[in-house]
Amino acid sequence: MIQYRNLLGVSVTTIYETFLDAFSDYAIPMKPSLATFQNMLVSKGFQADSSVGAFDQSDLVGFILNGERETQVYNLGTGVKVAYRAQKIASGMLDASIRLLFEKKSDGLRARSFARQSEGLRALQAKKFRNHPPFSMLSLRGAPNIPKTIA
């Protein structure tokens, strides 16, 4: 059973390995070095306690990496390992992320989705994110009706 929780205590190496798997089948695979990945996390304001992981036992199989600025939280990236796709894991992580962020009293969550990533865009819109064209920047303000527990 998939469990969702924040990424506190999860090593950058573990997140990096999941990142490489999640993006391994893209037309242009994303293969930064570990050092480049770490620098990206630091420069973008990554916060482990505001980010969510999907775990199969102890294996990190998906992530939503979030950063913070003042009371706004923004999505740095979302990925699910190839073998775990089509299991609604991204949707479960998004529910867990929204719940976590509103528990932390965040003013809102900002995410972007590129037009060609229509699955990501549909998932955000299904959670009541509003689109701000033309850049597909989506935002959520106020706590949505998300179930309190996720199995």
C-alpha positions as CSV (number, residue, x, y, z in Angstrom):
1,M,0.0,0.0,0.0
2,I,1.3,3.5,-0.9
3,Q,1.8,5.8,2.0
4,Y,2.2,9.6,1.6
5,R,4.3,11.8,4.0
6,N,6.6,14.7,3.9
7,L,10.2,14.3,2.9
8,L,11.8,15.2,6.2
9,G,14.6,12.8,6.9
10,V,14.7,11.5,3.3
11,S,18.2,11.8,1.8
12,V,18.9,14.0,-1.2
13,T,20.4,10.9,-2.8
14,T,17.2,9.0,-2.4
15,I,15.1,11.9,-3.9
16,Y,17.7,12.2,-6.7
17,E,17.5,8.4,-7.6
18,T,13.7,8.7,-7.8
19,F,14.0,11.8,-9.9
20,L,16.2,10.0,-12.4
21,D,13.8,7.1,-12.7
22,A,10.7,9.4,-12.9
23,F,12.2,11.3,-15.9
24,S,14.1,8.4,-17.5
25,D,11.6,7.8,-20.3
26,Y,11.1,11.5,-21.4
27,A,12.0,12.3,-25.0
28,I,15.0,14.2,-23.6
29,P,15.8,12.4,-20.3
30,M,16.7,14.7,-17.4
31,K,20.0,13.4,-16.0
32,P,21.6,16.1,-13.9
33,S,24.6,15.1,-11.7
34,L,23.8,14.7,-8.0
35,A,25.7,18.0,-7.4
36,T,23.6,19.9,-10.0
37,F,20.4,18.4,-8.5
38,Q,21.4,19.5,-5.0
39,N,22.3,23.0,-6.2
40,M,18.9,23.2,-8.0
41,L,17.1,22.3,-4.8
42,V,19.0,24.8,-2.7
43,S,18.7,27.6,-5.3
44,K,14.9,27.1,-5.7
45,G,14.2,27.0,-2.0
46,F,13.3,23.3,-1.6
47,Q,11.7,22.6,1.8
48,A,11.5,18.9,2.8
49,D,8.8,19.5,5.4
50,S,6.6,21.1,2.7
51,S,7.3,18.4,0.1
52,V,5.5,15.1,-0.2
53,G,6.7,11.6,-1.0
54,A,4.9,8.5,-2.0
55,F,6.4,5.4,-0.4
56,D,6.0,1.7,-1.2
57,Q,7.2,0.3,2.1
58,S,10.5,2.3,2.4
59,D,11.0,2.9,-1.3
60,L,10.4,6.4,-2.5
61,V,8.3,6.0,-5.6
62,G,7.1,9.5,-6.2
63,F,7.5,13.1,-5.0
64,I,6.2,16.6,-5.1
65,L,9.1,18.9,-4.4
66,N,7.9,22.3,-2.9
67,G,9.7,25.5,-2.1
68,E,8.5,28.4,0.0
69,R,8.5,32.2,-0.1
70,E,6.9,34.0,2.7
71,T,3.5,32.3,3.0
72,Q,3.3,31.0,-0.6
73,V,4.3,27.5,-1.5
74,Y,5.3,26.7,-5.0
75,N,5.9,23.4,-6.8
76,L,9.4,22.7,-8.0
77,G,8.6,19.4,-9.6
78,T,6.5,16.3,-9.5
79,G,7.5,12.8,-10.6
80,V,6.5,9.2,-10.2
81,K,8.8,6.2,-11.0
82,V,8.0,4.6,-14.3
83,A,6.9,1.3,-12.8
84,Y,4.4,3.1,-10.5
85,R,2.6,5.2,-13.1
86,A,-1.2,4.9,-13.8
87,Q,-1.9,4.1,-10.2
88,K,-3.2,7.6,-9.2
89,I,-0.1,8.2,-7.1
90,A,0.3,11.8,-8.4
91,S,-3.3,12.6,-7.3
92,G,-2.7,11.0,-3.9
93,M,0.5,13.1,-3.5
94,L,-1.3,16.2,-4.5
95,D,-4.1,15.6,-1.9
96,A,-1.4,15.0,0.7
97,S,0.5,18.1,-0.3
98,I,-2.6,20.3,-0.2
99,R,-3.6,19.0,3.2
100,L,0.0,19.4,4.6
101,L,0.3,23.0,3.3
102,F,-3.0,24.2,4.7
103,E,-2.2,22.6,8.0
104,K,1.0,24.8,7.9
105,K,-1.2,27.8,7.4
106,S,0.1,28.5,3.9
107,D,-1.8,31.2,2.0
108,G,-1.8,29.1,-1.1
109,L,0.0,26.8,-3.5
110,R,1.3,27.7,-7.0
111,A,2.1,25.2,-9.6
112,R,2.8,25.3,-13.3
113,S,2.0,22.9,-16.0
114,F,3.2,23.0,-19.5
115,A,0.5,22.6,-22.2
116,R,2.1,19.4,-23.5
117,Q,1.8,17.9,-20.0
118,S,-2.0,17.8,-20.2
119,E,-2.2,15.0,-17.5
120,G,-0.6,17.3,-15.0
121,L,-2.8,20.2,-16.0
122,R,-6.0,18.1,-15.7
123,A,-4.9,16.8,-12.2
124,L,-4.4,20.3,-10.9
125,Q,-7.7,21.5,-12.3
126,A,-9.5,18.5,-10.8
127,K,-8.2,19.8,-7.4
128,K,-9.8,23.2,-8.0
129,F,-6.6,25.0,-9.1
130,R,-7.4,28.1,-11.2
131,N,-5.5,28.6,-14.4
132,H,-3.8,32.0,-15.1
133,P,-3.1,32.0,-18.8
134,P,-1.0,32.3,-20.9
135,F,1.7,30.6,-18.9
136,S,-0.4,27.8,-17.3
137,M,0.4,29.0,-13.8
138,L,-2.2,27.5,-11.5
139,S,-3.0,28.6,-8.0
140,L,-5.1,27.3,-5.1
141,R,-6.3,29.6,-2.3
142,G,-8.3,28.4,0.7
143,A,-8.5,24.9,1.9
144,P,-10.4,22.6,-0.6
145,N,-12.5,19.6,0.4
146,I,-9.8,17.0,0.6
147,P,-10.4,13.7,2.6
148,K,-8.6,13.9,6.0
149,T,-6.9,10.5,5.5
150,I,-5.4,8.8,2.5
151,A,-4.9,5.1,2.5
